[in-house]
Amino acid sequence: MKMGLGTCHVSALSWHVLLPRTAARFSSHASRRARISGPLRTMSSSQASCETPNELRFSRVPLVERSGKHISTTTEVLMWRRWARAHAALKKLDKSGLNDLPSLTSLHTEIDWIVGDAIAATRPQVQGQHQSVWAKRVLIQVHEIPLEHDILLRESLPELRFSWLKRLRERVPLQYITSTCFWRDLTLVVSPAVLIPRPETELMVEHVKGALTTCPVLCRGPWVDLGTGSGALAISVAIEILKTRTLNALEIGCLESKPLVHAVDISSSSVQIAHCNISRYDKLAEGGKLGVQVHQGSWFEPLELRDIVHDRAGTLAGIISNPPYISSNEMRVLQPEVRYHEPWLALESGKSGVEALEVLCEGASRYLLPGGFLLLETGGGDQITHIFQLLHSFKKSNRRENGGAGPVFENIQIHADHRGVRRFISAWKC
């Protein structure tokens, strides 16, 4: 998975794509709160932070789900916020380091997100030995922080200070600092081992929902998410397949306990993060199993080794992928947040940017069942035009009565993202 970027759309590199909750979509307190479910998780002693941090660690527990450890006050938290805003303003004026920082408005929003994620509970400040009970807080907004209260923080103010300096000086993405990415209705663990899921990629799940509505029998066969990264797509698609099975199980008889989605990634570190996120949502699924199985390897290879796919006949109901599609030349001009911190393996495809997409199209022509669904994210522009023509070029080996070779794919469609960029392409196997 990667941020939306086209061969002819370098402007798509604007920082707003990287925000963990885009302002237009996740700005309300209710929408952010809706993304958290279940009790706060308790960190193990190995995950606990020190009071004088000297390095940025990446936790397997999102900041917003960690247990509160450090008692502060409303006054101290708001003083930290003023310091962070002032330091952001100074850094914007400093031209000696990395340039192209996000706008002050965006940085101020990030500061408020950090504060909201870090607050675990509050209680009134009272004199004497008897303290009131802590009131649990989840994704509290700054203006909702009660005055003259004790604040129970998940990270100490010195730790938050250190993290914010790393954000400004080294351009570490906020999602990596908090180990958190809010994506659709998921709260995902992310680290530099995986690309940060982008808002536009959420539209892929909507297209899968449409395909399942059009053809519910797609929930019978297995799906694959190639280049799964954090597992965001695999988890969301498995949830949609489960919903379809619930609505249509009696009619189509698909109650087997086989995996719904096979998630593949070549990076062992990415596989670990995907496992972590899948296990988090396994606990919420009926029967304690979401139905996502993770494999390490390159594209279809681990599936071939396990005979999940083979050349004898198509076996897959659906193939989805947000593969690397940035060319080698474009990698040099990416934002510092992306270029210096996100995994190049998940970004760079090769000289033209279409190399991985071509492999996926060829594999889909062999491994999809008749009536199977293919959905890919691309860089848009000339790149998606090339993939559109490539899918049309695949022909069946057998001949029709009129002597012409039949097409492999039909109903090939291009879909736009939130900004109108022709980003996604879908096709159905004939």
C-alpha positions, 0 to 999 in steps of 0.5 A: 500500500502507498500514498496516491501518486501518479506518474504524471501527478507529482502534485499528489504528494501534498502532506494532507494525504499523510494525515492520520485522520483527514480533516474533511473526514475525521475532524469531528470528535464523534467520528474519531471516538467511533474508531475505538472499541473495547477497553484500554489495553495495558502495556507490558513492562517491556513497552513502558517508556522512560522519563528521559527518552533518548530514542523513538520506540515503536510499540505494538499497541496504539498510543490511544489504547495504552494504559495511563501511567503518568499523572499531570495536570490540565495546566501542565498539559496545556503548557506543553501544547503551547510549547509544541505550537510555538516550536512548530512555528519556529521550525517553519521559520527555520530554513536550515533543515528539511523544508516543505513542512506541513502548514501550521494549521496541519501541525496544530491539528497533529498536536491536538491529536497527540494530546487527545490520544495521550490522555487516558483519564481525568479527575478533579483536583481536590485537597486531602487524602481522598481522591476522586475516581478517574474518569476514562477518556477516549480521544478527548478534544483539547477544548474538552479537557476540564480545568483544574483536573489531574490528567492521567497520561499514557506517555509522560510530557517529556516523552511527548516533547521528545516525540514532537521534536522528532516529528519536526526535526526528522520528519517522522510521520505522526502515525509512526510516533503514535504507532497508530493509524485510523483507517475506515473503522479500524485502529491499526498498529503501524511502524516503519516496517509498513506503509501508512494506509492512505485515505484514498485506499479506503475506496477499494473496500467500497468497490469490493462491497459493490462487487459482493453486492452484485455477485454474492457468490464471490464470498464462496472462494478465497480472496487475496490481498497482495502486498498487504502491509499493515493488513488494512485491506485484508481485514476490511475485505474479510469483514465485508465477506463475513457480512455478505455470508451472513446475509446470503449463507442459506442461498449460496451455502458458504459456511466453510471455515477456510480462510476468507482472505490470504494476505501476502507480503514479501517483508517479514517485518510487514508480516509481523505487523499484519499478524498483529493487526489481524489478531486484534480484530480476530477477537472481535469476530464471531467465533474469535476468527476473522478468517485472514491468513498471512503468508510471506513471499513475493506476490503469488509465489507463497500461494503457489507453494501451498497449492492455493493457486495453480495453473490447472484452473482458476481458484480465486474469487477476488484479487485486490492489491495496492502494490508499489507503483512509484518509479525510481525517478519519482522516489527522489522527489517524495516528501521527507516523511515518505522518502526517509521513513516509509519502506521503499520496498512498498513504494518503488516498483521499478524504472516505469512504476508499472512492473508490479502491476503487470505481474499482478495482471498476468497472475489474475489472468491465470488464477481468478475463477471465471466471474472472479473480481480484480481490483488494483490501485495505481498511480493514475495518469498514463499508468492506469491507461497502460494497465487498462490496455494491458487487461484488454490485451489478454486473450483466452488460448481457446478459440471461439466459433468465429475463429477469434480469441476471446477476452480474459477480462470483461467490464474493465472500469477505471475509478477516481479517488477523492480528488478526482484522480483516475486511481483504481481499475477493476475487472471481471474474469470472463 
